[in-house]
């Protein structure tokens, strides 16, 4: 592998991650509204973050925690195999991976954020009083960054 091909591949992945940030699902947009700007326990999260050969939905660098939201397509055999391989690759490199179905972001959003905070090692920090997950704020409009 030559350096230019590795650099070209990295640029393609970074460009694709930027596209994914612009084209988030409703569930991703809802969760990002809660996680962005250190709103939850002061933790910094990134969205659509390239890590090795993969792009993960959300990433907390200080906790090496990856959060994945799975839509209906993740139930297919091929998608399950891909997710298992990706999770194995991340875990072998010291990352922790949490997976949640998209539907849970709407059904049990507070439980999801509390689980994320717990896995970041911040057991004693409650959710903020005003939280997008408590329906105090509308979710971000599509395309708004953070």
N, C-alpha and C positions, 0 to 999 in steps of 0.2 A: 504494500500500500504506500503510495507516495503522498507526500505532504499536501500537494495541491488537490488531490482527489478527496482527502480527508477534510480539508478546508471547504471545498465545494459542497460536500455532503453536510457538513455542519451548517453552512449558510442556507441550504435547502431546508434543513430541519428547523432552524430558527425562523425562517420565513413562513413555514407551515404552522409553527406554534403561534406566530403573530396572527395568521389567518384564523386559527381556532379561537383565539382571544376575541376576535371580532365577530365570530359566528357561534357564540355560546348557546347551549340549550337553555330552556326555561329553568330547569333545575340548577344548572351551573350558575346562571345569572342570580338566582335566589340565594344560593349558598355564598357566592362571591360577595353579595351585598352585605352579608353578615361578617365575612372573614376579612374583608379589605380594610386597609388603613389601621391595622392593629386594634380593631374594635373589640376583639375577643381576647381577653387575658393579656393584652399587649403583645400578642404573637404576630410575627410577620409572616404572611402567606404570599406565595406567588401562584399565578394561574397559568395553565398550559405551559409548564416548565419542562424544557428538554433536560433529560437525565440519561446519559449514555445513549443507547440507540432508541430510546422511548421519549414520548411526550406525556407527562402526567397531568391530570386535571388540576390538582392543587398540591402545593408543596410548602411545608414549614421547615426552612433550613435549620433553625436552631434545634429542632427536635428530630431532624431527619425523618419527618413524617410525610408520607404521600397519601393523599385522599383521592379516591376514584369514585365517580358517580357512574353507575351502570344503567343504561337504557335497556329497552326490550331486546335489542340485538345481542346483548351479552349472554343471553340464554342459549344461543345457537352453539352447537358442538365446537365449531371452528373458533368462535369468539371465546368460549370457555378455555380452550387449549391455549390460545394466544394470551389471555389474561393470566392463566396459571404460569406460563413461561415468563411473562413480564414480571409477575410478582416474585417468582423464584429468583430472577436475575437481580431485582432490587434488594431483596432480603439478603442475598449472598454478599451484597456490597454495603450492608449495614443500615439500609432504609427499613422503616416500618411502613406497612401498607394497610390502609383501611378502605373497605369497599362498602358502598351503600347503593341500594336501588334508587333511581331517580324519584320514584313515587314517594319514598320515605322523606325526601326533602320537603314535600308538601304535606304529608300526613303527620310526621313527627320531627319537625325541624329542630326543636329545642333539644331533643334527645341526641340528634346527630351532632350538634355543636358541642353539647356537653361531653359526648364521647370523644370528639376530636381534642377538646381541651384536656380531658383525662389522659389520653394517649400522648399528649405533649408534656405530661408530668406536672400539670398545673391543676391539681385536684381541688385546691382551696379557693379558686377564683370563680365567682358566679358570673352568669351572663349579664351584660349591661342591662340597665332598667329599660332603656329605649333600644330596641333591637328590631331589625327587619324581620327576624324570625317570630317576633311577637306581634307582627302586623302593625307596628307603630309607624313604619315607613313603607312607602311603596318599593317594589323591587327596582333595580336599575333599569333604565330604558336600554334597549338593545344598542350596542355600539359604545356605551359609555365606559370608559376605562377606569382603572383604579390602581 
